[in-house]
Each structure stands twice: as structure tokens, then as C-alpha cells.
């Protein structure tokens, strides 16, 4: 279920964060970095636990112990700091499956240096009950800060990036960060509202081009490598 179209995505993308600008150049060398490991149309279609997305022939799938969530247009209407009502049940299921430090919100707005006094991050934590990462580098370049957080929380059980899944609506930030981390990338393709921005069209066009030609996302880190 989606919200109606928002003015947030009726304008052309104008400013890219520095991390995004630099890291998107990686696609010239390895364009598969923008490809997801699993795709859902909207947040409420996520499988719980996320490992079941990859289970085959009765196998339980990879050992996904923690989840990184994008906010804008993933589980919330852009620029709003509450869970989209139609996704509340799925959000609660995710919190139960990945309790405490095993669930982390990583936004390119809330919790960054552009969030004055981290006021938005504080508000989101109050409304969702989920930790918001405070980070200096924006996605997709904050993977070290993400892993530092999980490793500082031993109760998360995370010992390497292959035990982490990243969920978001943007291929050049959320999914690309997952692949740069060697984690599992879950793409929320349609988001809460329709994204008609130029960058979104470029992302989807490139991903579609690559997948039609048989390209796949890089394999996440595995203990069996």
C-alpha cells in the first residue's frame, strides 16, 4: 500500500551529498554495486525474518542478525518523522524480529550534520522506538560508521557485514551501501510515494538495463568463503 504522490518528489533532484557524488563514480568500474539482492514494491511486503527472502528448498537462508532501515520513502513519507500508518504492523513485526540494537535507522537527513542538534533523530527515536545512527558521512559512504555501531553493541550479535541487511528505496545510496559493505541489499522499489525525480529514473533505468542483461548484485560476505 502506498501514499498518494507528494510534492517532495515532483521537483527535479538538485543537490547530491558529497559521499553520494564520490561513491557513485564506483559504478563506472562496477555498475553491479547498485543492484539489490531482493526487491519488494513497498515496505509492507518485506519478508520477516529477512533471511526467508533467500531460503531455498527448505534451507533457512543467510544468517541476517541486524537490519539497517532508511527512513524517507521507505517506512515514512518523506520529511515526516513517523511510520506511515499502513506500514505500522510490518514495522512492529520488524522490531520484534530484530529487537534493540539489531534494528538501526540510517537516514541521510536525520542524524547527520545537517540535522541541527540531532532534533529530528531524537524525535524519530521517540516516535518509533528505534535507534537513529548519528553519522558524519552520508550514505553510501557511512558503512564504517554503521559497522562500528553494531560492533559496539555486542547484543546485536553482528561480527561481520554479511550478517546485516540494508533496507531502502534508493539504489545509489541504500543498496549501494549494502554492496560496499558486503551486506544484503533490500530495495523498496516503489516507496511510500511515487518518486519521479531525475536521479530516481536514472537509478531504475541503470538497474533495469543491467538485470535484463543477466547481471546480479555482488555476493555478500560469507563465513564459507
Secondary structure, DSSP 8 states (H G I E B T S, - for coil): ------GGGTS------HHHHHHTTHHHH-GGGG--SEEESSGGG--SSGGGGS--TT-------EEEE--BTTTB-TT--S--GGGHHHHHHHHHHT-GGGEEE--SSTTSTTSGGGHHHHHHHHHH--EE---SS-TTTTHHHHHHHHHT-GGG---SGGGEEEEES-IIIIIHHHHHHT-EEEEESS-SS----HHHHHHHHHHHHHHHTT--------TT-
